[in-house]
């Protein structure tokens, strides 16, 4: 991982980009990402309890969560959240605790506040992905899960070349095209108490994956390079 990767995106660029996306986001991405969205919701519901959805956006997922789950949604874009609040009102979603502007890298919650952290199409859009994942692990309760739907970059071949070619334009749109699965796996290996339990390809074209981590009952916050190797289900 290089400093250049950290420099590719900054919070202001991402917030502005998604502010521009807000009016058309549902029409452009609603159907395209539907299968991944429902897979993430199903994973969260198997755990149950209190859910933090990071990058809740316009709230496309909110009506599909079971009413017995308590949902707290955050996003860096106020224009996106305005649409999410309208959706909560329209559907009468009483299980949504709050929707707030918040930086995913600096979550304003105490340790062990949530049973599930859901982040759909988020990790490749934040300036510091590993620091953001650290925050997810911090606010997750022991026994809980981090559920991601996220881009996984190609390791070689034509798609890898196309991702590199498109990378500058993608940054202006608020996301990365190049992001290897190894970064997710290495983060889990170095984070004490966290274990990678699933990777499953998601449409469109398998460019995205459902990625799940669990936090052990004896987990400590922070990173531990001496953590044992993790098995992948």
C-alpha positions as CSV (number, residue, x, y, z in Angstrom):
1,X,0.0,0.0,0.0
2,X,1.4,3.4,-1.0
3,X,0.9,6.9,0.1
4,X,-0.5,7.6,-3.4
5,X,-3.4,5.2,-2.6
6,X,-4.3,7.3,0.5
7,X,-4.0,10.5,-1.6
8,X,-6.3,9.3,-4.3
9,X,-9.4,10.5,-2.5
10,X,-10.2,13.1,0.2
11,X,-13.3,13.7,2.2
12,X,-14.3,16.9,0.5
13,X,-14.0,15.4,-3.0
14,X,-16.1,12.4,-1.9
15,X,-18.8,14.5,-0.2
16,X,-19.1,16.8,-3.3
17,X,-19.2,13.9,-5.6
18,X,-22.0,12.2,-3.8
19,X,-23.8,15.5,-3.4
20,X,-23.9,15.6,-7.2
21,X,-25.0,12.0,-7.4
22,X,-27.9,12.5,-4.9
23,X,-30.6,13.5,-7.4
24,X,-30.0,10.6,-9.7
25,X,-28.4,8.0,-7.5
26,X,-31.5,5.8,-7.1
27,X,-32.2,5.7,-10.9
28,X,-28.6,5.1,-11.9
29,X,-27.6,2.6,-9.2
30,X,-30.8,1.3,-7.6
31,X,-31.3,-1.7,-9.8
32,X,-27.6,-2.3,-10.6
33,X,-26.7,-2.9,-7.0
34,X,-30.0,-4.5,-5.8
35,X,-28.7,-8.0,-5.4
36,X,-25.7,-6.9,-3.4
37,X,-27.9,-4.7,-1.2
38,X,-30.3,-7.5,-0.4
39,X,-27.4,-9.9,0.3
40,X,-26.0,-7.5,2.9
41,X,-29.4,-7.0,4.5
42,X,-29.9,-10.7,4.7
43,X,-26.5,-11.1,6.4
44,X,-27.3,-8.4,8.9
45,X,-30.7,-9.9,9.7
46,X,-29.1,-13.3,10.5
47,X,-27.2,-11.5,13.3
48,X,-30.0,-9.2,14.4
49,X,-29.9,-6.4,17.0
50,X,-28.6,-2.9,16.4
51,X,-27.2,-2.1,12.9
52,X,-25.0,0.7,11.8
53,X,-25.3,1.3,8.1
54,X,-22.3,3.3,7.0
55,X,-22.8,5.1,3.7
56,X,-26.6,4.8,4.0
57,X,-26.9,7.3,1.0
58,X,-30.5,7.9,-0.1
59,X,-31.7,5.1,2.2
60,X,-32.4,2.5,-0.5
61,X,-31.8,-0.3,2.0
62,X,-33.8,1.0,4.8
63,X,-37.3,-0.3,3.9
64,X,-36.0,-3.8,3.5
65,X,-34.6,-4.4,7.0
66,X,-36.8,-6.4,9.3
67,X,-38.7,-4.1,11.6
68,X,-37.2,-5.7,14.7
69,X,-33.8,-4.4,13.8
70,X,-32.7,-1.0,15.0
71,X,-30.9,1.0,12.3
72,X,-28.6,4.0,12.6
73,X,-27.6,5.3,9.2
74,X,-24.7,7.7,8.5
75,X,-23.3,9.3,5.4
76,X,-20.8,12.0,4.5
77,X,-23.3,13.6,2.1
78,X,-26.1,15.8,3.5
79,X,-27.9,15.8,0.1
80,X,-28.0,12.0,0.1
81,X,-29.3,12.0,3.7
82,X,-32.1,14.4,2.8
83,X,-33.5,11.8,0.4
84,X,-33.0,9.1,3.0
85,X,-35.0,11.1,5.6
86,X,-37.8,11.5,3.0
87,X,-37.8,7.7,2.5
88,X,-38.0,7.1,6.3
89,X,-41.0,9.4,6.5
90,X,-42.7,7.9,3.4
91,X,-42.4,4.3,4.6
92,X,-43.0,5.1,8.3
93,X,-39.7,3.4,9.3
94,X,-39.9,3.6,13.1
95,X,-37.0,1.2,13.5
96,X,-34.6,3.8,12.1
97,X,-33.0,5.4,15.2
98,X,-31.3,8.3,13.4
99,X,-29.7,9.5,10.1
100,X,-26.6,11.7,10.6
101,X,-23.7,13.2,8.7
102,X,-20.6,11.5,9.9
103,X,-17.1,10.6,8.8
104,X,-16.7,6.8,8.6
105,X,-13.1,7.1,9.7
106,X,-14.1,8.9,12.9
107,X,-17.3,7.3,14.2
108,X,-19.0,9.2,17.0
109,X,-20.0,6.2,19.0
110,X,-18.6,4.4,22.0
111,X,-16.8,1.1,21.7
112,X,-19.1,-2.0,21.1
113,X,-22.2,0.0,20.2
114,X,-23.5,-2.2,17.4
115,X,-24.2,-5.8,16.6
116,X,-23.7,-5.4,12.9
117,X,-21.9,-2.8,10.7
118,X,-23.1,-2.7,7.1
119,X,-21.2,-0.8,4.5
120,X,-22.3,-1.2,0.9
121,X,-20.0,0.2,-1.8
122,X,-18.2,2.3,0.8
123,X,-14.7,1.0,1.5
124,X,-13.2,1.9,-1.9
125,X,-14.6,5.4,-1.6
126,X,-13.0,6.5,1.7
127,X,-9.5,8.1,1.9
128,X,-8.2,5.6,4.4
129,X,-9.9,2.2,4.0
130,X,-7.9,0.3,6.7
131,X,-8.5,3.1,9.3
132,X,-12.2,3.0,8.5
133,X,-12.3,-0.7,9.0
134,X,-10.5,-0.2,12.3
135,X,-13.4,2.1,13.4
136,X,-15.9,-0.5,12.3
137,X,-14.2,-3.1,14.5
138,X,-14.0,-0.7,17.4
139,X,-17.8,0.0,17.5
140,X,-18.7,-3.6,16.8
141,X,-19.8,-5.7,19.8
142,X,-18.0,-9.1,20.4
143,X,-19.9,-11.8,18.4
144,X,-21.0,-9.2,15.8
145,X,-20.3,-8.9,12.1
146,X,-19.0,-6.4,9.6
147,X,-20.8,-6.9,6.4
148,X,-19.4,-5.2,3.3
149,X,-20.5,-5.1,-0.3
150,X,-17.4,-3.8,-2.0
151,X,-15.4,-3.6,-5.2
152,X,-12.6,-6.1,-5.6
153,X,-10.1,-5.1,-8.2
154,X,-8.8,-7.5,-10.8
155,X,-5.3,-8.9,-10.2
156,X,-4.4,-9.2,-13.8
157,X,-5.6,-9.2,-17.4
158,X,-7.8,-6.8,-19.4
159,X,-10.0,-5.7,-16.5
160,X,-6.9,-4.8,-14.5
161,X,-5.7,-2.7,-17.4
162,X,-9.0,-1.0,-17.8
163,X,-9.3,-0.3,-14.1
164,X,-5.9,1.5,-14.2
165,X,-6.9,3.4,-17.2
166,X,-10.2,4.6,-15.7
167,X,-8.8,5.3,-12.2
168,X,-8.3,9.1,-12.7
169,X,-11.9,9.6,-13.9
170,X,-13.2,7.3,-11.1
171,X,-11.5,9.5,-8.4
172,X,-13.5,12.5,-9.7
173,X,-16.7,10.5,-9.4
174,X,-15.8,9.6,-5.8
175,X,-14.5,6.0,-5.9
176,X,-11.5,3.8,-6.7
177,X,-11.4,1.2,-9.4
178,X,-8.2,-0.5,-8.2
179,X,-8.6,-2.3,-4.8
180,X,-7.3,-5.8,-4.4
181,X,-8.9,-8.4,-2.2
182,X,-5.6,-8.8,-0.4
183,X,-6.1,-5.5,1.3
184,X,-9.3,-6.8,3.0
185,X,-7.6,-10.1,3.9
186,X,-4.5,-8.5,5.3
187,X,-6.5,-6.1,7.4
188,X,-8.3,-9.0,9.0
189,X,-5.0,-10.9,9.6
190,X,-3.5,-7.9,11.4
191,X,-6.6,-7.0,13.5
192,X,-6.8,-8.9,16.7
193,X,-10.0,-10.8,17.3
194,X,-11.4,-10.2,13.7
195,X,-11.8,-13.1,11.3
196,X,-12.8,-13.1,7.6
197,X,-15.7,-15.6,7.2
198,X,-17.1,-15.1,3.7
199,X,-16.3,-13.7,0.3
200,X,-19.0,-14.1,-2.4
201,X,-19.1,-12.5,-5.8
202,X,-21.9,-10.1,-6.5
203,X,-23.2,-8.5,-9.7
204,X,-22.6,-6.7,-11.9
205,X,-20.1,-9.0,-13.6
206,X,-18.5,-10.2,-10.3
207,X,-16.7,-6.8,-9.9
208,X,-18.1,-6.6,-6.4
209,X,-18.1,-9.1,-3.5
210,X,-20.1,-9.6,-0.3
211,X,-17.3,-9.7,2.4
212,X,-18.1,-10.7,6.0
213,X,-15.9,-10.5,9.1
214,X,-16.8,-11.5,12.6
215,X,-15.4,-10.2,15.9
216,X,-14.6,-12.8,18.6
217,X,-16.0,-12.7,22.1
218,X,-12.6,-12.1,23.5
219,X,-11.6,-9.5,20.9
220,X,-9.5,-6.4,21.8
221,X,-9.6,-3.3,19.8
222,X,-6.7,-2.2,17.7
223,X,-4.3,-4.1,15.4
224,X,-2.1,-7.0,16.2
225,X,0.4,-8.2,13.6
226,X,0.9,-11.4,15.6
227,X,-2.8,-12.5,15.2
228,X,-3.2,-16.1,14.0
229,X,-4.0,-16.8,10.3
230,X,-7.7,-16.7,9.5
231,X,-9.8,-19.3,7.7
232,X,-12.2,-18.2,5.0
233,X,-15.6,-19.8,4.7
